[in-house]
Amino acid sequence: MAKLNPVQLQKHLKGVNYPARKQDLINHVRQKGVDEEAISALEKLPDREFKNPIELSQAIADLK
């Protein structure tokens, strides 16, 4: 699997109100028709609330 670009992911998540739970993020990108790579990365996140985009980006980076 190619490494997910965190900048691109944040573009997909534009309009999300933080704090946001994992499922809120997944629902948002699905509604926007985002590719499966981004959805797959979000599904691997721990089931918790993310306070801001920086915290989310760190959690995505920690998956690698």
Biopython code that builds the backbone (N, CA, C, O; Angstrom):
import numpy as np
from Bio.PDB.StructureBuilder import StructureBuilder

atoms = [
    (1, "MET", "N", (0.839, -1.176, 0.000)),
    (1, "MET", "CA", (0.000, 0.000, 0.000)),
    (1, "MET", "C", (0.882, 1.236, 0.000)),
    (1, "MET", "O", (1.822, 1.315, 0.791)),
    (2, "ALA", "N", (0.610, 2.188, -0.853)),
    (2, "ALA", "CA", (1.359, 3.433, -0.913)),
    (2, "ALA", "C", (1.084, 4.253, 0.338)),
    (2, "ALA", "O", (0.008, 4.182, 0.931)),
    (3, "LYS", "N", (2.083, 5.031, 0.719)),
    (3, "LYS", "CA", (1.934, 5.876, 1.900)),
    (3, "LYS", "C", (0.921, 6.984, 1.621)),
    (3, "LYS", "O", (0.987, 7.664, 0.597)),
    (4, "LEU", "N", (-0.002, 7.146, 2.541)),
    (4, "LEU", "CA", (-1.042, 8.153, 2.398)),
    (4, "LEU", "C", (-0.438, 9.532, 2.612)),
    (4, "LEU", "O", (0.278, 9.756, 3.588)),
    (5, "ASN", "N", (-0.720, 10.443, 1.712)),
    (5, "ASN", "CA", (-0.239, 11.814, 1.808)),
    (5, "ASN", "C", (-1.110, 12.556, 2.822)),
    (5, "ASN", "O", (-2.306, 12.735, 2.589)),
    (6, "PRO", "N", (-0.519, 12.997, 3.965)),
    (6, "PRO", "CA", (-1.327, 13.661, 4.990)),
    (6, "PRO", "C", (-1.923, 14.986, 4.524)),
    (6, "PRO", "O", (-3.001, 15.365, 4.981)),
    (7, "VAL", "N", (-1.250, 15.689, 3.633)),
    (7, "VAL", "CA", (-1.789, 16.948, 3.113)),
    (7, "VAL", "C", (-3.039, 16.668, 2.286)),
    (7, "VAL", "O", (-4.046, 17.364, 2.411)),
    (8, "GLN", "N", (-2.966, 15.649, 1.446)),
    (8, "GLN", "CA", (-4.125, 15.275, 0.637)),
    (8, "GLN", "C", (-5.282, 14.824, 1.523)),
    (8, "GLN", "O", (-6.438, 15.157, 1.264)),
    (9, "LEU", "N", (-4.963, 14.066, 2.569)),
    (9, "LEU", "CA", (-6.014, 13.623, 3.487)),
    (9, "LEU", "C", (-6.701, 14.817, 4.129)),
    (9, "LEU", "O", (-7.927, 14.832, 4.242)),
    (10, "GLN", "N", (-5.944, 15.807, 4.547)),
    (10, "GLN", "CA", (-6.544, 16.988, 5.166)),
    (10, "GLN", "C", (-7.434, 17.736, 4.173)),
    (10, "GLN", "O", (-8.448, 18.316, 4.562)),
    (11, "LYS", "N", (-7.061, 17.723, 2.900)),
    (11, "LYS", "CA", (-7.923, 18.338, 1.873)),
    (11, "LYS", "C", (-9.253, 17.588, 1.786)),
    (11, "LYS", "O", (-10.310, 18.202, 1.644)),
    (12, "HIS", "N", (-9.192, 16.261, 1.872)),
    (12, "HIS", "CA", (-10.411, 15.458, 1.845)),
    (12, "HIS", "C", (-11.291, 15.749, 3.057)),
    (12, "HIS", "O", (-12.515, 15.641, 2.986)),
    (13, "LEU", "N", (-10.662, 16.118, 4.162)),
    (13, "LEU", "CA", (-11.384, 16.343, 5.409)),
    (13, "LEU", "C", (-11.800, 17.799, 5.610)),
    (13, "LEU", "O", (-12.274, 18.172, 6.683)),
    (14, "LYS", "N", (-11.624, 18.606, 4.590)),
    (14, "LYS", "CA", (-12.020, 20.010, 4.689)),
    (14, "LYS", "C", (-13.500, 20.099, 5.068)),
    (14, "LYS", "O", (-14.348, 19.429, 4.478)),
    (15, "GLY", "N", (-13.787, 20.927, 6.051)),
    (15, "GLY", "CA", (-15.155, 21.100, 6.494)),
    (15, "GLY", "C", (-15.531, 20.274, 7.714)),
    (15, "GLY", "O", (-16.625, 20.432, 8.256)),
    (16, "VAL", "N", (-14.631, 19.389, 8.155)),
    (16, "VAL", "CA", (-14.901, 18.597, 9.356)),
    (16, "VAL", "C", (-14.807, 19.510, 10.576)),
    (16, "VAL", "O", (-13.881, 20.314, 10.684)),
    (17, "ASN", "N", (-15.742, 19.386, 11.469)),
    (17, "ASN", "CA", (-15.713, 20.126, 12.727)),
    (17, "ASN", "C", (-15.028, 19.279, 13.784)),
    (17, "ASN", "O", (-15.479, 18.178, 14.100)),
    (18, "TYR", "N", (-13.944, 19.794, 14.324)),
    (18, "TYR", "CA", (-13.222, 19.108, 15.399)),
    (18, "TYR", "C", (-13.689, 19.652, 16.734)),
    (18, "TYR", "O", (-14.056, 20.824, 16.818)),
    (19, "PRO", "N", (-13.687, 18.840, 17.779)),
    (19, "PRO", "CA", (-13.225, 17.456, 17.794)),
    (19, "PRO", "C", (-14.158, 16.550, 16.994)),
    (19, "PRO", "O", (-15.357, 16.801, 16.872)),
    (20, "ALA", "N", (-13.561, 15.489, 16.455)),
    (20, "ALA", "CA", (-14.311, 14.551, 15.617)),
    (20, "ALA", "C", (-13.898, 13.121, 15.950)),
    (20, "ALA", "O", (-12.720, 12.832, 16.159)),
    (21, "ARG", "N", (-14.870, 12.249, 15.996)),
    (21, "ARG", "CA", (-14.595, 10.823, 16.234)),
    (21, "ARG", "C", (-14.197, 10.167, 14.918)),
    (21, "ARG", "O", (-14.477, 10.675, 13.833)),
    (22, "LYS", "N", (-13.554, 9.053, 15.048)),
    (22, "LYS", "CA", (-13.099, 8.285, 13.884)),
    (22, "LYS", "C", (-14.238, 8.068, 12.894)),
    (22, "LYS", "O", (-14.060, 8.301, 11.698)),
    (23, "GLN", "N", (-15.392, 7.632, 13.360)),
    (23, "GLN", "CA", (-16.503, 7.338, 12.449)),
    (23, "GLN", "C", (-17.012, 8.595, 11.758)),
    (23, "GLN", "O", (-17.455, 8.529, 10.611)),
    (24, "ASP", "N", (-16.957, 9.734, 12.432)),
    (24, "ASP", "CA", (-17.346, 11.001, 11.802)),
    (24, "ASP", "C", (-16.437, 11.305, 10.610)),
    (24, "ASP", "O", (-16.903, 11.755, 9.563)),
    (25, "LEU", "N", (-15.151, 11.059, 10.778)),
    (25, "LEU", "CA", (-14.183, 11.306, 9.705)),
    (25, "LEU", "C", (-14.434, 10.377, 8.518)),
    (25, "LEU", "O", (-14.410, 10.804, 7.363)),
    (26, "ILE", "N", (-14.672, 9.113, 8.817)),
    (26, "ILE", "CA", (-14.945, 8.134, 7.756)),
    (26, "ILE", "C", (-16.223, 8.506, 7.007)),
    (26, "ILE", "O", (-16.258, 8.463, 5.777)),
    (27, "ASN", "N", (-17.251, 8.864, 7.730)),
    (27, "ASN", "CA", (-18.510, 9.256, 7.085)),
    (27, "ASN", "C", (-18.307, 10.473, 6.190)),
    (27, "ASN", "O", (-18.861, 10.534, 5.092)),
    (28, "HIS", "N", (-17.523, 11.437, 6.646)),
    (28, "HIS", "CA", (-17.272, 12.660, 5.877)),
    (28, "HIS", "C", (-16.595, 12.341, 4.550)),
    (28, "HIS", "O", (-17.030, 12.822, 3.503)),
    (29, "VAL", "N", (-15.533, 11.535, 4.581)),
    (29, "VAL", "CA", (-14.821, 11.252, 3.323)),
    (29, "VAL", "C", (-15.653, 10.374, 2.396)),
    (29, "VAL", "O", (-15.561, 10.509, 1.176)),
    (30, "ARG", "N", (-16.459, 9.483, 2.950)),
    (30, "ARG", "CA", (-17.337, 8.668, 2.093)),
    (30, "ARG", "C", (-18.356, 9.537, 1.365)),
    (30, "ARG", "O", (-18.645, 9.308, 0.191)),
    (31, "GLN", "N", (-18.898, 10.528, 2.055)),
    (31, "GLN", "CA", (-19.866, 11.429, 1.429)),
    (31, "GLN", "C", (-19.223, 12.240, 0.309)),
    (31, "GLN", "O", (-19.897, 12.633, -0.643)),
    (32, "LYS", "N", (-17.935, 12.487, 0.423)),
    (32, "LYS", "CA", (-17.224, 13.255, -0.601)),
    (32, "LYS", "C", (-16.732, 12.366, -1.744)),
    (32, "LYS", "O", (-16.197, 12.874, -2.730)),
    (33, "GLY", "N", (-16.904, 11.048, -1.627)),
    (33, "GLY", "CA", (-16.485, 10.145, -2.690)),
    (33, "GLY", "C", (-14.980, 9.966, -2.779)),
    (33, "GLY", "O", (-14.430, 9.788, -3.866)),
    (34, "VAL", "N", (-14.324, 10.013, -1.643)),
    (34, "VAL", "CA", (-12.867, 9.901, -1.589)),
    (34, "VAL", "C", (-12.440, 8.466, -1.870)),
    (34, "VAL", "O", (-13.193, 7.523, -1.627)),
    (35, "ASP", "N", (-11.219, 8.312, -2.386)),
    (35, "ASP", "CA", (-10.706, 6.992, -2.759)),
    (35, "ASP", "C", (-10.574, 6.070, -1.547)),
    (35, "ASP", "O", (-10.499, 6.518, -0.403)),
    (36, "GLU", "N", (-10.548, 4.783, -1.834)),
    (36, "GLU", "CA", (-10.509, 3.755, -0.795)),
    (36, "GLU", "C", (-9.237, 3.804, 0.045)),
    (36, "GLU", "O", (-9.260, 3.380, 1.200)),
    (37, "GLU", "N", (-8.135, 4.304, -0.494)),
    (37, "GLU", "CA", (-6.888, 4.383, 0.276)),
    (37, "GLU", "C", (-7.072, 5.272, 1.501)),
    (37, "GLU", "O", (-6.636, 4.920, 2.597)),
    (38, "ALA", "N", (-7.710, 6.410, 1.320)),
    (38, "ALA", "CA", (-7.952, 7.330, 2.437)),
    (38, "ALA", "C", (-8.911, 6.706, 3.438)),
    (38, "ALA", "O", (-8.690, 6.792, 4.646)),
    (39, "ILE", "N", (-9.962, 6.086, 2.953)),
    (39, "ILE", "CA", (-10.938, 5.445, 3.840)),
    (39, "ILE", "C", (-10.271, 4.322, 4.623)),
    (39, "ILE", "O", (-10.495, 4.179, 5.825)),
    (40, "SER", "N", (-9.461, 3.534, 3.950)),
    (40, "SER", "CA", (-8.758, 2.429, 4.597)),
    (40, "SER", "C", (-7.845, 2.930, 5.713)),
    (40, "SER", "O", (-7.789, 2.325, 6.784)),
    (41, "ALA", "N", (-7.138, 4.018, 5.476)),
    (41, "ALA", "CA", (-6.257, 4.583, 6.501)),
    (41, "ALA", "C", (-7.059, 5.045, 7.708)),
    (41, "ALA", "O", (-6.671, 4.793, 8.849)),
    (42, "LEU", "N", (-8.165, 5.714, 7.463)),
    (42, "LEU", "CA", (-9.001, 6.184, 8.575)),
    (42, "LEU", "C", (-9.586, 5.020, 9.369)),
    (42, "LEU", "O", (-9.725, 5.106, 10.589)),
    (43, "GLU", "N", (-9.926, 3.941, 8.683)),
    (43, "GLU", "CA", (-10.487, 2.778, 9.372)),
    (43, "GLU", "C", (-9.479, 2.110, 10.299)),
    (43, "GLU", "O", (-9.875, 1.427, 11.243)),
    (44, "LYS", "N", (-8.191, 2.292, 10.051)),
    (44, "LYS", "CA", (-7.142, 1.703, 10.890)),
    (44, "LYS", "C", (-6.868, 2.520, 12.148)),
    (44, "LYS", "O", (-6.162, 2.055, 13.043)),
    (45, "LEU", "N", (-7.408, 3.713, 12.228)),
    (45, "LEU", "CA", (-7.187, 4.564, 13.397)),
    (45, "LEU", "C", (-7.851, 3.978, 14.634)),
    (45, "LEU", "O", (-8.824, 3.232, 14.526)),
    (46, "PRO", "N", (-7.325, 4.316, 15.814)),
    (46, "PRO", "CA", (-8.014, 3.897, 17.035)),
    (46, "PRO", "C", (-9.381, 4.575, 17.121)),
    (46, "PRO", "O", (-9.570, 5.680, 16.613)),
    (47, "ASP", "N", (-10.309, 3.912, 17.757)),
    (47, "ASP", "CA", (-11.661, 4.453, 17.878)),
    (47, "ASP", "C", (-11.687, 5.468, 19.017)),
    (47, "ASP", "O", (-11.957, 5.134, 20.170)),
    (48, "ARG", "N", (-11.401, 6.708, 18.659)),
    (48, "ARG", "CA", (-11.362, 7.769, 19.664)),
    (48, "ARG", "C", (-11.694, 9.102, 19.018)),
    (48, "ARG", "O", (-11.955, 9.178, 17.817)),
    (49, "GLU", "N", (-11.680, 10.136, 19.817)),
    (49, "GLU", "CA", (-11.960, 11.477, 19.330)),
    (49, "GLU", "C", (-10.636, 12.203, 19.047)),
    (49, "GLU", "O", (-9.699, 12.138, 19.842)),
    (50, "PHE", "N", (-10.579, 12.885, 17.914)),
    (50, "PHE", "CA", (-9.405, 13.664, 17.531)),
    (50, "PHE", "C", (-9.737, 15.134, 17.733)),
    (50, "PHE", "O", (-10.746, 15.630, 17.230)),
    (51, "LYS", "N", (-8.873, 15.831, 18.480)),
    (51, "LYS", "CA", (-9.151, 17.216, 18.865)),
    (51, "LYS", "C", (-8.968, 18.210, 17.740)),
    (51, "LYS", "O", (-9.630, 19.247, 17.709)),
    (52, "ASN", "N", (-8.056, 17.894, 16.798)),
    (52, "ASN", "CA", (-7.749, 18.836, 15.721)),
    (52, "ASN", "C", (-7.043, 18.098, 14.586)),
    (52, "ASN", "O", (-6.681, 16.932, 14.742)),
    (53, "PRO", "N", (-6.843, 18.762, 13.443)),
    (53, "PRO", "CA", (-6.196, 18.107, 12.300)),
    (53, "PRO", "C", (-4.761, 17.658, 12.596)),
    (53, "PRO", "O", (-4.305, 16.657, 12.042)),
    (54, "ILE", "N", (-4.061, 18.369, 13.442)),
    (54, "ILE", "CA", (-2.681, 17.986, 13.773)),
    (54, "ILE", "C", (-2.667, 16.663, 14.524)),
    (54, "ILE", "O", (-1.850, 15.788, 14.239)),
    (55, "GLU", "N", (-3.561, 16.522, 15.469)),
    (55, "GLU", "CA", (-3.654, 15.269, 16.221)),
    (55, "GLU", "C", (-4.011, 14.112, 15.292)),
    (55, "GLU", "O", (-3.474, 13.013, 15.435)),
    (56, "LEU", "N", (-4.896, 14.348, 14.359)),
    (56, "LEU", "CA", (-5.263, 13.317, 13.392)),
    (56, "LEU", "C", (-4.081, 12.944, 12.507)),
    (56, "LEU", "O", (-3.834, 11.762, 12.267)),
    (57, "SER", "N", (-3.355, 13.936, 12.022)),
    (57, "SER", "CA", (-2.189, 13.677, 11.167)),
    (57, "SER", "C", (-1.150, 12.848, 11.904)),
    (57, "SER", "O", (-0.540, 11.952, 11.320)),
    (58, "GLN", "N", (-0.946, 13.142, 13.184)),
    (58, "GLN", "CA", (0.009, 12.353, 13.973)),
    (58, "GLN", "C", (-0.446, 10.909, 14.118)),
    (58, "GLN", "O", (0.361, 9.985, 14.026)),
    (59, "ALA", "N", (-1.737, 10.719, 14.344)),
    (59, "ALA", "CA", (-2.257, 9.351, 14.468)),
    (59, "ALA", "C", (-2.096, 8.593, 13.154)),
    (59, "ALA", "O", (-1.784, 7.402, 13.170)),
    (60, "ILE", "N", (-2.301, 9.253, 12.025)),
    (60, "ILE", "CA", (-2.102, 8.622, 10.715)),
    (60, "ILE", "C", (-0.634, 8.262, 10.537)),
    (60, "ILE", "O", (-0.317, 7.170, 10.066)),
    (61, "ALA", "N", (0.265, 9.168, 10.909)),
    (61, "ALA", "CA", (1.706, 8.911, 10.784)),
    (61, "ALA", "C", (2.124, 7.731, 11.666)),
    (61, "ALA", "O", (3.001, 6.955, 11.284)),
    (62, "ASP", "N", (1.517, 7.593, 12.817)),
    (62, "ASP", "CA", (1.840, 6.508, 13.732)),
    (62, "ASP", "C", (1.413, 5.145, 13.203)),
    (62, "ASP", "O", (1.905, 4.122, 13.679)),
    (63, "LEU", "N", (0.518, 5.110, 12.237)),
    (63, "LEU", "CA", (0.081, 3.838, 11.651)),
    (63, "LEU", "C", (1.168, 3.200, 10.804)),
    (63, "LEU", "O", (1.164, 1.982, 10.620)),
    (64, "LYS", "N", (2.071, 3.968, 10.299)),
    (64, "LYS", "CA", (3.083, 3.467, 9.360)),
    (64, "LYS", "C", (4.140, 2.652, 10.038)),
    (64, "LYS", "O", (5.059, 2.163, 9.382)),
]
sb = StructureBuilder()
sb.init_structure("model")
sb.init_model(0)
sb.init_chain("A")
sb.init_seg("    ")
for serial, (resi, resn, name, xyz) in enumerate(atoms, 1):
    if name == "N":
        sb.init_residue(resn, " ", resi, " ")
    sb.init_atom(name, np.array(xyz, "f"), 0.0, 1.0, " ", f" {name:<3s}", serial, name[0])
structure = sb.get_structure()
